Amino acid sequence: MPKMKTKSGAKKRVSFTGTGKIKRKHAYKSHILTKKETKRKRNLTHTALIDKADERNVRRTLAC
């Protein structure tokens, strides 16, 4: 059976912390920013961790 390939879209969107947790960026920070408040845009800048419920699926797409 061939090796499982890493999903290219997933590897571009997430990265790992030193302890093995998965980091992600917030959505809604790419366009139509004029109507959003500065505080909201600033809070979307920071990275977040993948939720525990989604972690198994994300690791599977990354073939870890």
CHARMM-style PDB file with segment names, atoms N, HN, CA, C and O in Angstrom:
ATOM      1  N   MET     1       0.845  -1.187   0.000  1.00  0.00      PROA
ATOM      2  CA  MET     1       0.000   0.000   0.000  1.00  0.00      PROA
ATOM      3  C   MET     1       0.891   1.250   0.000  1.00  0.00      PROA
ATOM      4  O   MET     1       1.881   1.305   0.729  1.00  0.00      PROA
ATOM      5  N   PRO     2       0.539   2.252  -0.816  1.00  0.00      PROA
ATOM      6  CA  PRO     2       1.387   3.451  -0.867  1.00  0.00      PROA
ATOM      7  C   PRO     2       1.285   4.298   0.393  1.00  0.00      PROA
ATOM      8  O   PRO     2       0.363   4.151   1.196  1.00  0.00      PROA
ATOM      9  N   LYS     3       2.254   5.182   0.539  1.00  0.00      PROA
ATOM     10  HN  LYS     3       3.003   5.301  -0.114  1.00  0.00      PROA
ATOM     11  CA  LYS     3       2.246   6.087   1.687  1.00  0.00      PROA
ATOM     12  C   LYS     3       1.080   7.059   1.591  1.00  0.00      PROA
ATOM     13  O   LYS     3       0.611   7.374   0.497  1.00  0.00      PROA
ATOM     14  N   MET     4       0.609   7.537   2.759  1.00  0.00      PROA
ATOM     15  HN  MET     4       0.990   7.281   3.647  1.00  0.00      PROA
ATOM     16  CA  MET     4      -0.427   8.569   2.769  1.00  0.00      PROA
ATOM     17  C   MET     4       0.224   9.910   2.499  1.00  0.00      PROA
ATOM     18  O   MET     4       1.234  10.252   3.114  1.00  0.00      PROA
ATOM     19  N   LYS     5      -0.346  10.661   1.591  1.00  0.00      PROA
ATOM     20  HN  LYS     5      -1.167  10.383   1.091  1.00  0.00      PROA
ATOM     21  CA  LYS     5       0.200  11.987   1.289  1.00  0.00      PROA
ATOM     22  C   LYS     5      -0.379  13.021   2.236  1.00  0.00      PROA
ATOM     23  O   LYS     5      -1.511  12.891   2.701  1.00  0.00      PROA
ATOM     24  N   THR     6       0.411  14.050   2.516  1.00  0.00      PROA
ATOM     25  HN  THR     6       1.331  14.155   2.139  1.00  0.00      PROA
ATOM     26  CA  THR     6      -0.055  15.193   3.297  1.00  0.00      PROA
ATOM     27  C   THR     6      -0.930  16.048   2.400  1.00  0.00      PROA
ATOM     28  O   THR     6      -0.580  16.295   1.246  1.00  0.00      PROA
ATOM     29  N   LYS     7      -2.076  16.508   2.919  1.00  0.00      PROA
ATOM     30  HN  LYS     7      -2.361  16.308   3.856  1.00  0.00      PROA
ATOM     31  CA  LYS     7      -2.942  17.419   2.162  1.00  0.00      PROA
ATOM     32  C   LYS     7      -2.257  18.778   2.075  1.00  0.00      PROA
ATOM     33  O   LYS     7      -1.946  19.384   3.100  1.00  0.00      PROA
ATOM     34  N   SER     8      -2.025  19.255   0.867  1.00  0.00      PROA
ATOM     35  HN  SER     8      -2.278  18.763   0.034  1.00  0.00      PROA
ATOM     36  CA  SER     8      -1.283  20.502   0.664  1.00  0.00      PROA
ATOM     37  C   SER     8      -1.978  21.693   1.316  1.00  0.00      PROA
ATOM     38  O   SER     8      -1.313  22.566   1.875  1.00  0.00      PROA
ATOM     39  N   GLY     9      -3.300  21.738   1.252  1.00  0.00      PROA
ATOM     40  HN  GLY     9      -3.840  21.029   0.799  1.00  0.00      PROA
ATOM     41  CA  GLY     9      -4.039  22.843   1.861  1.00  0.00      PROA
ATOM     42  C   GLY     9      -3.887  22.867   3.365  1.00  0.00      PROA
ATOM     43  O   GLY     9      -3.811  23.940   3.964  1.00  0.00      PROA
ATOM     44  N   ALA    10      -3.843  21.703   3.982  1.00  0.00      PROA
ATOM     45  HN  ALA    10      -3.905  20.832   3.495  1.00  0.00      PROA
ATOM     46  CA  ALA    10      -3.715  21.620   5.440  1.00  0.00      PROA
ATOM     47  C   ALA    10      -2.327  22.052   5.905  1.00  0.00      PROA
ATOM     48  O   ALA    10      -2.198  22.752   6.909  1.00  0.00      PROA
ATOM     49  N   LYS    11      -1.308  21.645   5.190  1.00  0.00      PROA
ATOM     50  HN  LYS    11      -1.413  21.076   4.374  1.00  0.00      PROA
ATOM     51  CA  LYS    11       0.054  21.991   5.627  1.00  0.00      PROA
ATOM     52  C   LYS    11       0.341  23.474   5.493  1.00  0.00      PROA
ATOM     53  O   LYS    11       1.204  24.004   6.193  1.00  0.00      PROA
ATOM     54  N   LYS    12      -0.381  24.159   4.592  1.00  0.00      PROA
ATOM     55  HN  LYS    12      -1.082  23.728   4.023  1.00  0.00      PROA
ATOM     56  CA  LYS    12      -0.218  25.605   4.447  1.00  0.00      PROA
ATOM     57  C   LYS    12      -0.948  26.377   5.537  1.00  0.00      PROA
ATOM     58  O   LYS    12      -0.602  27.525   5.819  1.00  0.00      PROA
ATOM     59  N   ARG    13      -1.943  25.767   6.146  1.00  0.00      PROA
ATOM     60  HN  ARG    13      -2.224  24.835   5.917  1.00  0.00      PROA
ATOM     61  CA  ARG    13      -2.811  26.480   7.085  1.00  0.00      PROA
ATOM     62  C   ARG    13      -2.477  26.275   8.552  1.00  0.00      PROA
ATOM     63  O   ARG    13      -2.861  27.094   9.386  1.00  0.00      PROA
ATOM     64  N   VAL    14      -1.778  25.213   8.885  1.00  0.00      PROA
ATOM     65  HN  VAL    14      -1.466  24.547   8.208  1.00  0.00      PROA
ATOM     66  CA  VAL    14      -1.496  24.930  10.293  1.00  0.00      PROA
ATOM     67  C   VAL    14      -0.011  24.693  10.510  1.00  0.00      PROA
ATOM     68  O   VAL    14       0.725  24.379   9.576  1.00  0.00      PROA
ATOM     69  N   SER    15       0.421  24.849  11.768  1.00  0.00      PROA
ATOM     70  HN  SER    15      -0.178  25.104  12.528  1.00  0.00      PROA
ATOM     71  CA  SER    15       1.796  24.541  12.150  1.00  0.00      PROA
ATOM     72  C   SER    15       1.778  23.984  13.561  1.00  0.00      PROA
ATOM     73  O   SER    15       0.760  24.053  14.250  1.00  0.00      PROA
ATOM     74  N   PHE    16       2.901  23.434  13.988  1.00  0.00      PROA
ATOM     75  HN  PHE    16       3.727  23.378  13.428  1.00  0.00      PROA
ATOM     76  CA  PHE    16       2.974  22.786  15.286  1.00  0.00      PROA
ATOM     77  C   PHE    16       3.714  23.649  16.298  1.00  0.00      PROA
ATOM     78  O   PHE    16       4.633  24.389  15.946  1.00  0.00      PROA
ATOM     79  N   THR    17       3.304  23.545  17.556  1.00  0.00      PROA
ATOM     80  HN  THR    17       2.558  22.943  17.842  1.00  0.00      PROA
ATOM     81  CA  THR    17       4.037  24.186  18.641  1.00  0.00      PROA
ATOM     82  C   THR    17       5.155  23.245  19.069  1.00  0.00      PROA
ATOM     83  O   THR    17       5.258  22.127  18.564  1.00  0.00      PROA
ATOM     84  N   GLY    18       5.974  23.685  19.979  1.00  0.00      PROA
ATOM     85  HN  GLY    18       5.890  24.593  20.390  1.00  0.00      PROA
ATOM     86  CA  GLY    18       7.065  22.848  20.469  1.00  0.00      PROA
ATOM     87  C   GLY    18       6.581  21.626  21.223  1.00  0.00      PROA
ATOM     88  O   GLY    18       7.264  20.602  21.253  1.00  0.00      PROA
ATOM     89  N   THR    19       5.407  21.723  21.833  1.00  0.00      PROA
ATOM     90  HN  THR    19       4.852  22.554  21.809  1.00  0.00      PROA
ATOM     91  CA  THR    19       4.865  20.595  22.606  1.00  0.00      PROA
ATOM     92  C   THR    19       3.980  19.680  21.768  1.00  0.00      PROA
ATOM     93  O   THR    19       3.435  18.708  22.290  1.00  0.00      PROA
ATOM     94  N   GLY    20       3.825  19.975  20.472  1.00  0.00      PROA
ATOM     95  HN  GLY    20       4.267  20.765  20.048  1.00  0.00      PROA
ATOM     96  CA  GLY    20       3.059  19.097  19.594  1.00  0.00      PROA
ATOM     97  C   GLY    20       1.626  19.508  19.360  1.00  0.00      PROA
ATOM     98  O   GLY    20       0.899  18.811  18.653  1.00  0.00      PROA
ATOM     99  N   LYS    21       1.195  20.624  19.935  1.00  0.00      PROA
ATOM    100  HN  LYS    21       1.786  21.190  20.510  1.00  0.00      PROA
ATOM    101  CA  LYS    21      -0.154  21.112  19.669  1.00  0.00      PROA
ATOM    102  C   LYS    21      -0.181  21.761  18.295  1.00  0.00      PROA
ATOM    103  O   LYS    21       0.867  22.101  17.747  1.00  0.00      PROA
ATOM    104  N   ILE    22      -1.377  21.935  17.735  1.00  0.00      PROA
ATOM    105  HN  ILE    22      -2.228  21.659  18.181  1.00  0.00      PROA
ATOM    106  CA  ILE    22      -1.502  22.468  16.389  1.00  0.00      PROA
ATOM    107  C   ILE    22      -2.028  23.895  16.439  1.00  0.00      PROA
ATOM    108  O   ILE    22      -3.078  24.166  17.022  1.00  0.00      PROA
ATOM    109  N   LYS    23      -1.274  24.811  15.813  1.00  0.00      PROA
ATOM    110  HN  LYS    23      -0.421  24.591  15.340  1.00  0.00      PROA
ATOM    111  CA  LYS    23      -1.660  26.218  15.767  1.00  0.00      PROA
ATOM    112  C   LYS    23      -2.406  26.501  14.471  1.00  0.00      PROA
ATOM    113  O   LYS    23      -2.168  25.857  13.449  1.00  0.00      PROA
ATOM    114  N   ARG    24      -3.314  27.476  14.528  1.00  0.00      PROA
ATOM    115  HN  ARG    24      -3.507  27.999  15.358  1.00  0.00      PROA
ATOM    116  CA  ARG    24      -4.040  27.909  13.341  1.00  0.00      PROA
ATOM    117  C   ARG    24      -4.217  29.417  13.393  1.00  0.00      PROA
ATOM    118  O   ARG    24      -4.040  30.035  14.442  1.00  0.00      PROA
ATOM    119  N   LYS    25      -4.565  30.001  12.265  1.00  0.00      PROA
ATOM    120  HN  LYS    25      -4.709  29.499  11.413  1.00  0.00      PROA
ATOM    121  CA  LYS    25      -4.865  31.420  12.216  1.00  0.00      PROA
ATOM    122  C   LYS    25      -6.372  31.611  12.290  1.00  0.00      PROA
ATOM    123  O   LYS    25      -7.137  30.691  12.001  1.00  0.00      PROA
ATOM    124  N   HSD    26      -6.792  32.800  12.676  1.00  0.00      PROA
ATOM    125  HN  HSD    26      -6.170  33.548  12.911  1.00  0.00      PROA
ATOM    126  CA  HSD    26      -8.211  33.126  12.712  1.00  0.00      PROA
ATOM    127  C   HSD    26      -8.718  33.438  11.314  1.00  0.00      PROA
ATOM    128  O   HSD    26      -7.968  33.913  10.461  1.00  0.00      PROA
ATOM    129  N   ALA    27      -9.982  33.172  11.088  1.00  0.00      PROA
ATOM    130  HN  ALA    27     -10.592  32.786  11.781  1.00  0.00      PROA
ATOM    131  CA  ALA    27     -10.632  33.523   9.821  1.00  0.00      PROA
ATOM    132  C   ALA    27     -11.093  34.974   9.867  1.00  0.00      PROA
ATOM    133  O   ALA    27     -10.989  35.638  10.898  1.00  0.00      PROA
ATOM    134  N   TYR    28     -11.601  35.455   8.740  1.00  0.00      PROA
ATOM    135  HN  TYR    28     -11.685  34.915   7.902  1.00  0.00      PROA
ATOM    136  CA  TYR    28     -12.193  36.796   8.608  1.00  0.00      PROA
ATOM    137  C   TYR    28     -11.177  37.921   8.766  1.00  0.00      PROA
ATOM    138  O   TYR    28     -11.529  38.990   9.264  1.00  0.00      PROA
ATOM    139  N   LYS    29      -9.942  37.713   8.363  1.00  0.00      PROA
ATOM    140  HN  LYS    29      -9.656  36.844   7.959  1.00  0.00      PROA
ATOM    141  CA  LYS    29      -8.927  38.760   8.469  1.00  0.00      PROA
ATOM    142  C   LYS    29      -8.325  39.081   7.110  1.00  0.00      PROA
ATOM    143  O   LYS    29      -7.294  39.750   7.042  1.00  0.00      PROA
ATOM    144  N   SER    30      -8.946  38.617   6.016  1.00  0.00      PROA
ATOM    145  HN  SER    30      -9.784  38.073   6.070  1.00  0.00      PROA
ATOM    146  CA  SER    30      -8.308  38.769   4.711  1.00  0.00      PROA
ATOM    147  C   SER    30      -8.828  39.931   3.879  1.00  0.00      PROA
ATOM    148  O   SER    30      -8.044  40.581   3.188  1.00  0.00      PROA
ATOM    149  N   HSD    31     -10.131  40.214   3.923  1.00  0.00      PROA
ATOM    150  HN  HSD    31     -10.768  39.686   4.484  1.00  0.00      PROA
ATOM    151  CA  HSD    31     -10.672  41.302   3.105  1.00  0.00      PROA
ATOM    152  C   HSD    31     -11.926  41.866   3.758  1.00  0.00      PROA
ATOM    153  O   HSD    31     -12.417  41.336   4.755  1.00  0.00      PROA
ATOM    154  N   ILE    32     -12.432  42.946   3.182  1.00  0.00      PROA
ATOM    155  HN  ILE    32     -12.032  43.377   2.372  1.00  0.00      PROA
ATOM    156  CA  ILE    32     -13.563  43.708   3.731  1.00  0.00      PROA
ATOM    157  C   ILE    32     -13.255  44.116   5.181  1.00  0.00      PROA
ATOM    158  O   ILE    32     -14.043  43.864   6.093  1.00  0.00      PROA
ATOM    159  N   LEU    33     -12.106  44.743   5.364  1.00  0.00      PROA
ATOM    160  HN  LEU    33     -11.466  44.948   4.623  1.00  0.00      PROA
ATOM    161  CA  LEU    33     -11.648  45.087   6.704  1.00  0.00      PROA
ATOM    162  C   LEU    33     -12.101  46.476   7.155  1.00  0.00      PROA
ATOM    163  O   LEU    33     -11.986  46.811   8.334  1.00  0.00      PROA
ATOM    164  N   THR    34     -12.612  47.281   6.230  1.00  0.00      PROA
ATOM    165  HN  THR    34     -12.706  47.009   5.272  1.00  0.00      PROA
ATOM    166  CA  THR    34     -12.967  48.659   6.592  1.00  0.00      PROA
ATOM    167  C   THR    34     -14.152  48.718   7.541  1.00  0.00      PROA
ATOM    168  O   THR    34     -14.231  49.621   8.374  1.00  0.00      PROA
ATOM    169  N   LYS    35     -15.062  47.784   7.430  1.00  0.00      PROA
ATOM    170  HN  LYS    35     -14.998  47.051   6.754  1.00  0.00      PROA
ATOM    171  CA  LYS    35     -16.246  47.801   8.298  1.00  0.00      PROA
ATOM    172  C   LYS    35     -16.015  47.137   9.657  1.00  0.00      PROA
ATOM    173  O   LYS    35     -16.869  47.218  10.541  1.00  0.00      PROA
ATOM    174  N   LYS    36     -14.875  46.489   9.824  1.00  0.00      PROA
ATOM    175  HN  LYS    36     -14.182  46.423   9.106  1.00  0.00      PROA
ATOM    176  CA  LYS    36     -14.588  45.811  11.086  1.00  0.00      PROA
ATOM    177  C   LYS    36     -13.835  46.748  12.024  1.00  0.00      PROA
ATOM    178  O   LYS    36     -12.987  47.532  11.598  1.00  0.00      PROA
ATOM    179  N   GLU    37     -14.161  46.651  13.288  1.00  0.00      PROA
ATOM    180  HN  GLU    37     -14.851  46.015  13.634  1.00  0.00      PROA
ATOM    181  CA  GLU    37     -13.521  47.514  14.281  1.00  0.00      PROA
ATOM    182  C   GLU    37     -12.046  47.130  14.455  1.00  0.00      PROA
ATOM    183  O   GLU    37     -11.650  45.985  14.235  1.00  0.00      PROA
ATOM    184  N   THR    38     -11.259  48.118  14.852  1.00  0.00      PROA
ATOM    185  HN  THR    38     -11.581  49.048  15.031  1.00  0.00      PROA
ATOM    186  CA  THR    38      -9.822  47.901  15.039  1.00  0.00      PROA
ATOM    187  C   THR    38      -9.554  46.824  16.077  1.00  0.00      PROA
ATOM    188  O   THR    38      -8.657  45.998  15.902  1.00  0.00      PROA
ATOM    189  N   LYS    39     -10.325  46.829  17.153  1.00  0.00      PROA
ATOM    190  HN  LYS    39     -11.053  47.499  17.295  1.00  0.00      PROA
ATOM    191  CA  LYS    39     -10.148  45.834  18.220  1.00  0.00      PROA
ATOM    192  C   LYS    39     -10.398  44.428  17.693  1.00  0.00      PROA
ATOM    193  O   LYS    39      -9.671  43.491  18.023  1.00  0.00      PROA
ATOM    194  N   ARG    40     -11.427  44.292  16.874  1.00  0.00      PROA
ATOM    195  HN  ARG    40     -12.017  45.053  16.605  1.00  0.00      PROA
ATOM    196  CA  ARG    40     -11.764  42.988  16.313  1.00  0.00      PROA
ATOM    197  C   ARG    40     -10.652  42.490  15.384  1.00  0.00      PROA
ATOM    198  O   ARG    40     -10.279  41.318  15.435  1.00  0.00      PROA
ATOM    199  N   LYS    41     -10.130  43.371  14.544  1.00  0.00      PROA
ATOM    200  HN  LYS    41     -10.434  44.323  14.502  1.00  0.00      PROA
ATOM    201  CA  LYS    41      -9.051  42.996  13.636  1.00  0.00      PROA
ATOM    202  C   LYS    41      -7.785  42.642  14.405  1.00  0.00      PROA
ATOM    203  O   LYS    41      -7.071  41.709  14.036  1.00  0.00      PROA
ATOM    204  N   ARG    42      -7.508  43.377  15.462  1.00  0.00      PROA
ATOM    205  HN  ARG    42      -8.087  44.135  15.761  1.00  0.00      PROA
ATOM    206  CA  ARG    42      -6.326  43.113  16.276  1.00  0.00      PROA
ATOM    207  C   ARG    42      -6.427  41.745  16.943  1.00  0.00      PROA
ATOM    208  O   ARG    42      -5.443  41.007  16.999  1.00  0.00      PROA
ATOM    209  N   ASN    43      -7.605  41.407  17.446  1.00  0.00      PROA
ATOM    210  HN  ASN    43      -8.404  42.006  17.401  1.00  0.00      PROA
ATOM    211  CA  ASN    43      -7.790  40.108  18.095  1.00  0.00      PROA
ATOM    212  C   ASN    43      -7.717  38.950  17.111  1.00  0.00      PROA
ATOM    213  O   ASN    43      -7.341  37.840  17.488  1.00  0.00      PROA
ATOM    214  N   LEU    44      -8.072  39.195  15.851  1.00  0.00      PROA
ATOM    215  HN  LEU    44      -8.377  40.097  15.544  1.00  0.00      PROA
ATOM    216  CA  LEU    44      -7.982  38.150  14.830  1.00  0.00      PROA
ATOM    217  C   LEU    44      -6.544  37.905  14.383  1.00  0.00      PROA
ATOM    218  O   LEU    44      -6.264  36.898  13.733  1.00  0.00      PROA
ATOM    219  N   THR    45      -5.631  38.813  14.724  1.00  0.00      PROA
ATOM    220  HN  THR    45      -5.859  39.631  15.252  1.00  0.00      PROA
ATOM    221  CA  THR    45      -4.242  38.680  14.316  1.00  0.00      PROA
ATOM    222  C   THR    45      -3.549  37.515  15.022  1.00  0.00      PROA
ATOM    223  O   THR    45      -2.715  36.834  14.426  1.00  0.00      PROA
ATOM    224  N   HSD    46      -3.891  37.291  16.274  1.00  0.00      PROA
ATOM    225  HN  HSD    46      -4.569  37.844  16.757  1.00  0.00      PROA
ATOM    226  CA  HSD    46      -3.200  36.281  17.077  1.00  0.00      PROA
ATOM    227  C   HSD    46      -3.576  34.868  16.641  1.00  0.00      PROA
ATOM    228  O   HSD    46      -4.675  34.624  16.141  1.00  0.00      PROA
ATOM    229  N   THR    47      -2.640  33.949  16.842  1.00  0.00      PROA
ATOM    230  HN  THR    47      -1.748  34.148  17.247  1.00  0.00      PROA
ATOM    231  CA  THR    47      -2.913  32.556  16.491  1.00  0.00      PROA
ATOM    232  C   THR    47      -3.723  31.886  17.589  1.00  0.00      PROA
ATOM    233  O   THR    47      -3.752  32.347  18.730  1.00  0.00      PROA
ATOM    234  N   ALA    48      -4.370  30.804  17.232  1.00  0.00      PROA
ATOM    235  HN  ALA    48      -4.347  30.429  16.305  1.00  0.00      PROA
ATOM    236  CA  ALA    48      -5.157  30.025  18.179  1.00  0.00      PROA
ATOM    237  C   ALA    48      -4.754  28.559  18.052  1.00  0.00      PROA
ATOM    238  O   ALA    48      -4.048  28.184  17.116  1.00  0.00      PROA
ATOM    239  N   LEU    49      -5.195  27.748  18.978  1.00  0.00      PROA
ATOM    240  HN  LEU    49      -5.768  28.053  19.738  1.00  0.00      PROA
ATOM    241  CA  LEU    49      -4.922  26.315  18.921  1.00  0.00      PROA
ATOM    242  C   LEU    49      -6.134  25.591  18.354  1.00  0.00      PROA
ATOM    243  O   LEU    49      -7.274  26.013  18.550  1.00  0.00      PROA
ATOM    244  N   ILE    50      -5.875  24.507  17.655  1.00  0.00      PROA
ATOM    245  HN  ILE    50      -4.949  24.165  17.496  1.00  0.00      PROA
ATOM    246  CA  ILE    50      -6.948  23.669  17.123  1.00  0.00      PROA
ATOM    247  C   ILE    50      -7.714  23.065  18.297  1.00  0.00      PROA
ATOM    248  O   ILE    50      -7.115  22.660  19.293  1.00  0.00      PROA
ATOM    249  N   ASP    51      -9.030  23.007  18.178  1.00  0.00      PROA
ATOM    250  HN  ASP    51      -9.517  23.336  17.369  1.00  0.00      PROA
ATOM    251  CA  ASP    51      -9.865  22.432  19.222  1.00  0.00      PROA
ATOM    252  C   ASP    51      -9.610  20.932  19.330  1.00  0.00      PROA
ATOM    253  O   ASP    51      -9.292  20.267  18.344  1.00  0.00      PROA
ATOM    254  N   LYS    52      -9.753  20.421  20.534  1.00  0.00      PROA
ATOM    255  HN  LYS    52     -10.011  20.961  21.335  1.00  0.00      PROA
ATOM    256  CA  LYS    52      -9.503  19.004  20.809  1.00  0.00      PROA
ATOM    257  C   LYS    52     -10.365  18.097  19.921  1.00  0.00      PROA
ATOM    258  O   LYS    52      -9.916  17.033  19.495  1.00  0.00      PROA
ATOM    259  N   ALA    53     -11.602  18.523  19.646  1.00  0.00      PROA
ATOM    260  HN  ALA    53     -11.966  19.387  19.993  1.00  0.00      PROA
ATOM    261  CA  ALA    53     -12.515  17.711  18.840  1.00  0.00      PROA
ATOM    262  C   ALA    53     -12.049  17.600  17.384  1.00  0.00      PROA
ATOM    263  O   ALA    53     -12.339  16.605  16.719  1.00  0.00      PROA
ATOM    264  N   ASP    54     -11.338  18.601  16.892  1.00  0.00      PROA
ATOM    265  HN  ASP    54     -11.103  19.409  17.433  1.00  0.00      PROA
ATOM    266  CA  ASP    54     -10.900  18.608  15.494  1.00  0.00      PROA
ATOM    267  C   ASP    54      -9.487  18.062  15.303  1.00  0.00      PROA
ATOM    268  O   ASP    54      -9.053  17.838  14.173  1.00  0.00      PROA
ATOM    269  N   GLU    55      -8.780  17.853  16.388  1.00  0.00      PROA
ATOM    270  HN  GLU    55      -9.132  18.036  17.307  1.00  0.00      PROA
ATOM    271  CA  GLU    55      -7.362  17.518  16.303  1.00  0.00      PROA
ATOM    272  C   GLU    55      -7.105  16.216  15.554  1.00  0.00      PROA
ATOM    273  O   GLU    55      -6.156  16.124  14.776  1.00  0.00      PROA
ATOM    274  N   ARG    56      -7.937  15.218  15.782  1.00  0.00      PROA
ATOM    275  HN  ARG    56      -8.708  15.292  16.414  1.00  0.00      PROA
ATOM    276  CA  ARG    56      -7.743  13.916  15.132  1.00  0.00      PROA
ATOM    277  C   ARG    56      -7.844  14.035  13.613  1.00  0.00      PROA
ATOM    278  O   ARG    56      -7.031  13.466  12.886  1.00  0.00      PROA
ATOM    279  N   ASN    57      -8.850  14.780  13.135  1.00  0.00      PROA
ATOM    280  HN  ASN    57      -9.512  15.242  13.726  1.00  0.00      PROA
ATOM    281  CA  ASN    57      -9.020  14.954  11.702  1.00  0.00      PROA
ATOM    282  C   ASN    57      -7.885  15.754  11.071  1.00  0.00      PROA
ATOM    283  O   ASN    57      -7.444  15.447   9.964  1.00  0.00      PROA
ATOM    284  N   VAL    58      -7.415  16.777  11.778  1.00  0.00      PROA
ATOM    285  HN  VAL    58      -7.774  17.026  12.678  1.00  0.00      PROA
ATOM    286  CA  VAL    58      -6.324  17.586  11.250  1.00  0.00      PROA
ATOM    287  C   VAL    58      -5.046  16.774  11.176  1.00  0.00      PROA
ATOM    288  O   VAL    58      -4.322  16.859  10.184  1.00  0.00      PROA
ATOM    289  N   ARG    59      -4.753  15.992  12.196  1.00  0.00      PROA
ATOM    290  HN  ARG    59      -5.341  15.922  13.002  1.00  0.00      PROA
ATOM    291  CA  ARG    59      -3.551  15.151  12.177  1.00  0.00      PROA
ATOM    292  C   ARG    59      -3.628  14.115  11.049  1.00  0.00      PROA
ATOM    293  O   ARG    59      -2.612  13.759  10.451  1.00  0.00      PROA
ATOM    294  N   ARG    60      -4.829  13.645  10.771  1.00  0.00      PROA
ATOM    295  HN  ARG    60      -5.654  13.934  11.256  1.00  0.00      PROA
ATOM    296  CA  ARG    60      -4.992  12.665   9.695  1.00  0.00      PROA
ATOM    297  C   ARG    60      -4.703  13.292   8.321  1.00  0.00      PROA
ATOM    298  O   ARG    60      -4.084  12.664   7.463  1.00  0.00      PROA
ATOM    299  N   THR    61      -5.160  14.537   8.128  1.00  0.00      PROA
ATOM    300  HN  THR    61      -5.663  15.047   8.825  1.00  0.00      PROA
ATOM    301  CA  THR    61      -4.888  15.203   6.847  1.00  0.00      PROA
ATOM    302  C   THR    61      -3.413  15.541   6.697  1.00  0.00      PROA
ATOM    303  O   THR    61      -2.896  15.619   5.582  1.00  0.00      PROA
ATOM    304  N   LEU    62      -2.733  15.743   7.833  1.00  0.00      PROA
ATOM    305  HN  LEU    62      -3.153  15.680   8.738  1.00  0.00      PROA
ATOM    306  CA  LEU    62      -1.298  16.003   7.783  1.00  0.00      PROA
ATOM    307  C   LEU    62      -0.497  14.718   7.728  1.00  0.00      PROA
ATOM    308  O   LEU    62       0.720  14.760   7.548  1.00  0.00      PROA
ATOM    309  N   ALA    63      -1.153  13.574   7.880  1.00  0.00      PROA
ATOM    310  HN  ALA    63      -2.141  13.539   8.027  1.00  0.00      PROA
ATOM    311  CA  ALA    63      -0.520  12.248   7.834  1.00  0.00      PROA
ATOM    312  C   ALA    63       0.611  12.149   8.860  1.00  0.00      PROA
ATOM    313  O   ALA    63       1.717  11.716   8.536  1.00  0.00      PROA
ATOM    314  N   CYS    64       0.323  12.553  10.090  1.00  0.00      PROA
ATOM    315  HN  CYS    64      -0.575  12.905  10.352  1.00  0.00      PROA
ATOM    316  CA  CYS    64       1.321  12.505  11.164  1.00  0.00      PROA
ATOM    317  C   CYS    64       1.252  11.166  11.870  1.00  0.00      PROA
ATOM    318  OT1 CYS    64       2.011  10.923  12.808  1.00  0.00      PROA
TER     319      CYS     64
END
